[in-house]
Amino acid sequence: MTEKDIVIIGGGPGGYVAAIHAAHLGANVALVEKDTLGGTCLNRGRIPTKTLARSVGVLNDAKRSKDFGVIAENISADLPTIVARKRKVVSQLVAGVEQLMKANKISVHMCECCNNQM
């Protein structure tokens, strides 16, 4: 590994934004993450929750469609598809953060010593 000006611990919204900012200021930056880039919000918190909530909202709207003059029968939820959509959304956003790291020449190091334990 080459010498770095700054090492940032944690690839959540605070960490990756700080890394990008430091890189823009000319620093040679490394970012260390123990799990997945994007942090809790992106991977297990707000984003997955909002994605699942959106699916429930669509289901509820479909069930109430008759109130709006739209006939939709046999409305049901397909849980595996809902979960797959949530995973796809999260994966796309994580890939976006990874691309930001590459574009800003920030070296990302996954911490194996943490063994993904919180």
ChimeraX commands (.cxc) that place a marker at each C-alpha (Angstrom):
marker #1 position 0.00,0.00,0.00 radius 0.5
marker #1 position 1.20,3.50,-0.75 radius 0.5
marker #1 position 1.40,6.26,1.79 radius 0.5
marker #1 position -1.83,8.21,2.26 radius 0.5
marker #1 position -2.47,11.76,3.42 radius 0.5
marker #1 position -5.76,10.83,5.03 radius 0.5
marker #1 position -7.33,7.55,6.14 radius 0.5
marker #1 position -11.04,7.65,6.79 radius 0.5
marker #1 position -12.67,4.94,8.85 radius 0.5
marker #1 position -16.21,4.11,7.79 radius 0.5
marker #1 position -17.80,4.22,4.37 radius 0.5
marker #1 position -21.18,5.57,5.37 radius 0.5
marker #1 position -22.52,8.93,4.21 radius 0.5
marker #1 position -20.16,10.88,6.45 radius 0.5
marker #1 position -17.12,8.81,5.55 radius 0.5
marker #1 position -17.46,8.61,1.80 radius 0.5
marker #1 position -18.46,12.28,1.48 radius 0.5
marker #1 position -15.45,13.28,3.60 radius 0.5
marker #1 position -13.22,11.09,1.43 radius 0.5
marker #1 position -14.50,12.71,-1.76 radius 0.5
marker #1 position -14.08,16.19,-0.30 radius 0.5
marker #1 position -10.53,15.44,0.81 radius 0.5
marker #1 position -9.72,14.04,-2.63 radius 0.5
marker #1 position -11.12,17.17,-4.26 radius 0.5
marker #1 position -8.76,19.19,-2.07 radius 0.5
marker #1 position -5.85,17.16,-3.42 radius 0.5
marker #1 position -5.31,14.62,-0.65 radius 0.5
marker #1 position -4.32,11.03,-1.34 radius 0.5
marker #1 position -7.17,9.26,0.48 radius 0.5
marker #1 position -7.85,5.77,1.77 radius 0.5
marker #1 position -11.19,4.69,3.14 radius 0.5
marker #1 position -11.53,1.67,5.45 radius 0.5
marker #1 position -14.90,-0.07,5.73 radius 0.5
marker #1 position -15.84,-3.14,7.78 radius 0.5
marker #1 position -19.00,-4.09,5.90 radius 0.5
marker #1 position -20.39,-2.46,2.76 radius 0.5
marker #1 position -19.96,1.03,1.38 radius 0.5
marker #1 position -22.95,3.23,2.05 radius 0.5
marker #1 position -23.31,2.53,5.74 radius 0.5
marker #1 position -26.34,1.46,7.72 radius 0.5
marker #1 position -28.71,3.97,6.09 radius 0.5
marker #1 position -28.09,2.65,2.61 radius 0.5
marker #1 position -27.72,-1.05,3.36 radius 0.5
marker #1 position -30.05,-1.82,6.27 radius 0.5
marker #1 position -31.86,1.33,7.30 radius 0.5
marker #1 position -33.61,4.13,5.53 radius 0.5
marker #1 position -33.20,3.08,1.88 radius 0.5
marker #1 position -34.38,-0.54,2.23 radius 0.5
marker #1 position -37.22,0.60,4.49 radius 0.5
marker #1 position -38.40,3.25,2.03 radius 0.5
marker #1 position -38.19,0.77,-0.84 radius 0.5
marker #1 position -40.34,-1.74,1.03 radius 0.5
marker #1 position -42.75,0.99,2.12 radius 0.5
marker #1 position -43.16,2.08,-1.50 radius 0.5
marker #1 position -44.18,-1.46,-2.48 radius 0.5
marker #1 position -46.77,-1.49,0.30 radius 0.5
marker #1 position -48.02,1.91,-0.86 radius 0.5
marker #1 position -48.48,0.64,-4.41 radius 0.5
marker #1 position -50.31,-2.42,-3.07 radius 0.5
marker #1 position -52.63,-0.24,-0.98 radius 0.5
marker #1 position -53.31,2.09,-3.93 radius 0.5
marker #1 position -54.13,-0.90,-6.13 radius 0.5
marker #1 position -56.53,-2.25,-3.53 radius 0.5
marker #1 position -58.28,1.15,-3.39 radius 0.5
marker #1 position -58.29,1.62,-7.16 radius 0.5
marker #1 position -62.05,1.04,-7.41 radius 0.5
marker #1 position -62.55,4.26,-5.40 radius 0.5
marker #1 position -60.93,6.05,-8.36 radius 0.5
marker #1 position -62.89,4.28,-11.07 radius 0.5
marker #1 position -60.16,1.77,-11.88 radius 0.5
marker #1 position -61.03,-1.89,-11.72 radius 0.5
marker #1 position -58.14,-4.09,-10.64 radius 0.5
marker #1 position -59.00,-7.53,-9.41 radius 0.5
marker #1 position -57.11,-10.22,-7.53 radius 0.5
marker #1 position -54.59,-7.80,-6.03 radius 0.5
marker #1 position -51.89,-9.54,-4.04 radius 0.5
marker #1 position -48.30,-9.09,-2.97 radius 0.5
marker #1 position -45.38,-11.15,-4.27 radius 0.5
marker #1 position -42.97,-10.98,-1.35 radius 0.5
marker #1 position -39.97,-12.53,-3.15 radius 0.5
marker #1 position -40.30,-9.91,-5.92 radius 0.5
marker #1 position -40.65,-7.10,-3.38 radius 0.5
marker #1 position -37.50,-8.25,-1.57 radius 0.5
marker #1 position -35.64,-8.68,-4.87 radius 0.5
marker #1 position -36.55,-5.11,-5.86 radius 0.5
marker #1 position -35.29,-3.82,-2.51 radius 0.5
marker #1 position -32.01,-5.68,-2.97 radius 0.5
marker #1 position -31.64,-4.33,-6.51 radius 0.5
marker #1 position -32.18,-0.74,-5.36 radius 0.5
marker #1 position -29.61,-1.14,-2.56 radius 0.5
marker #1 position -27.11,-2.82,-4.91 radius 0.5
marker #1 position -27.43,-0.04,-7.47 radius 0.5
marker #1 position -26.84,2.64,-4.84 radius 0.5
marker #1 position -23.85,0.79,-3.35 radius 0.5
marker #1 position -22.41,0.47,-6.86 radius 0.5
marker #1 position -22.86,4.22,-7.23 radius 0.5
marker #1 position -20.83,4.87,-4.08 radius 0.5
marker #1 position -18.16,2.44,-5.30 radius 0.5
marker #1 position -18.02,4.31,-8.61 radius 0.5
marker #1 position -17.63,7.61,-6.77 radius 0.5
marker #1 position -14.65,6.17,-4.91 radius 0.5
marker #1 position -13.03,5.05,-8.18 radius 0.5
marker #1 position -13.78,8.31,-9.96 radius 0.5
marker #1 position -12.13,10.26,-7.14 radius 0.5
marker #1 position -9.15,7.87,-6.91 radius 0.5
marker #1 position -9.95,6.90,-3.32 radius 0.5
marker #1 position -8.57,3.52,-2.33 radius 0.5
marker #1 position -11.12,1.43,-0.46 radius 0.5
marker #1 position -9.93,-1.23,1.97 radius 0.5
marker #1 position -12.33,-3.74,3.43 radius 0.5
marker #1 position -11.40,-4.45,7.04 radius 0.5
marker #1 position -11.12,-8.21,7.40 radius 0.5
marker #1 position -10.07,-7.92,11.04 radius 0.5
marker #1 position -13.57,-6.78,12.02 radius 0.5
marker #1 position -15.06,-9.93,10.51 radius 0.5
marker #1 position -18.16,-7.83,9.80 radius 0.5
marker #1 position -19.05,-7.69,13.51 radius 0.5
marker #1 position -20.65,-4.60,14.96 radius 0.5
marker link #1:1,2 radius 0.2
marker link #1:2,3 radius 0.2
marker link #1:3,4 radius 0.2
marker link #1:4,5 radius 0.2
marker link #1:5,6 radius 0.2
marker link #1:6,7 radius 0.2
marker link #1:7,8 radius 0.2
marker link #1:8,9 radius 0.2
marker link #1:9,10 radius 0.2
marker link #1:10,11 radius 0.2
marker link #1:11,12 radius 0.2
marker link #1:12,13 radius 0.2
marker link #1:13,14 radius 0.2
marker link #1:14,15 radius 0.2
marker link #1:15,16 radius 0.2
marker link #1:16,17 radius 0.2
marker link #1:17,18 radius 0.2
marker link #1:18,19 radius 0.2
marker link #1:19,20 radius 0.2
marker link #1:20,21 radius 0.2
marker link #1:21,22 radius 0.2
marker link #1:22,23 radius 0.2
marker link #1:23,24 radius 0.2
marker link #1:24,25 radius 0.2
marker link #1:25,26 radius 0.2
marker link #1:26,27 radius 0.2
marker link #1:27,28 radius 0.2
marker link #1:28,29 radius 0.2
marker link #1:29,30 radius 0.2
marker link #1:30,31 radius 0.2
marker link #1:31,32 radius 0.2
marker link #1:32,33 radius 0.2
marker link #1:33,34 radius 0.2
marker link #1:34,35 radius 0.2
marker link #1:35,36 radius 0.2
marker link #1:36,37 radius 0.2
marker link #1:37,38 radius 0.2
marker link #1:38,39 radius 0.2
marker link #1:39,40 radius 0.2
marker link #1:40,41 radius 0.2
marker link #1:41,42 radius 0.2
marker link #1:42,43 radius 0.2
marker link #1:43,44 radius 0.2
marker link #1:44,45 radius 0.2
marker link #1:45,46 radius 0.2
marker link #1:46,47 radius 0.2
marker link #1:47,48 radius 0.2
marker link #1:48,49 radius 0.2
marker link #1:49,50 radius 0.2
marker link #1:50,51 radius 0.2
marker link #1:51,52 radius 0.2
marker link #1:52,53 radius 0.2
marker link #1:53,54 radius 0.2
marker link #1:54,55 radius 0.2
marker link #1:55,56 radius 0.2
marker link #1:56,57 radius 0.2
marker link #1:57,58 radius 0.2
marker link #1:58,59 radius 0.2
marker link #1:59,60 radius 0.2
marker link #1:60,61 radius 0.2
marker link #1:61,62 radius 0.2
marker link #1:62,63 radius 0.2
marker link #1:63,64 radius 0.2
marker link #1:64,65 radius 0.2
marker link #1:65,66 radius 0.2
marker link #1:66,67 radius 0.2
marker link #1:67,68 radius 0.2
marker link #1:68,69 radius 0.2
marker link #1:69,70 radius 0.2
marker link #1:70,71 radius 0.2
marker link #1:71,72 radius 0.2
marker link #1:72,73 radius 0.2
marker link #1:73,74 radius 0.2
marker link #1:74,75 radius 0.2
marker link #1:75,76 radius 0.2
marker link #1:76,77 radius 0.2
marker link #1:77,78 radius 0.2
marker link #1:78,79 radius 0.2
marker link #1:79,80 radius 0.2
marker link #1:80,81 radius 0.2
marker link #1:81,82 radius 0.2
marker link #1:82,83 radius 0.2
marker link #1:83,84 radius 0.2
marker link #1:84,85 radius 0.2
marker link #1:85,86 radius 0.2
marker link #1:86,87 radius 0.2
marker link #1:87,88 radius 0.2
marker link #1:88,89 radius 0.2
marker link #1:89,90 radius 0.2
marker link #1:90,91 radius 0.2
marker link #1:91,92 radius 0.2
marker link #1:92,93 radius 0.2
marker link #1:93,94 radius 0.2
marker link #1:94,95 radius 0.2
marker link #1:95,96 radius 0.2
marker link #1:96,97 radius 0.2
marker link #1:97,98 radius 0.2
marker link #1:98,99 radius 0.2
marker link #1:99,100 radius 0.2
marker link #1:100,101 radius 0.2
marker link #1:101,102 radius 0.2
marker link #1:102,103 radius 0.2
marker link #1:103,104 radius 0.2
marker link #1:104,105 radius 0.2
marker link #1:105,106 radius 0.2
marker link #1:106,107 radius 0.2
marker link #1:107,108 radius 0.2
marker link #1:108,109 radius 0.2
marker link #1:109,110 radius 0.2
marker link #1:110,111 radius 0.2
marker link #1:111,112 radius 0.2
marker link #1:112,113 radius 0.2
marker link #1:113,114 radius 0.2
marker link #1:114,115 radius 0.2
marker link #1:115,116 radius 0.2
marker link #1:116,117 radius 0.2
marker link #1:117,118 radius 0.2
view
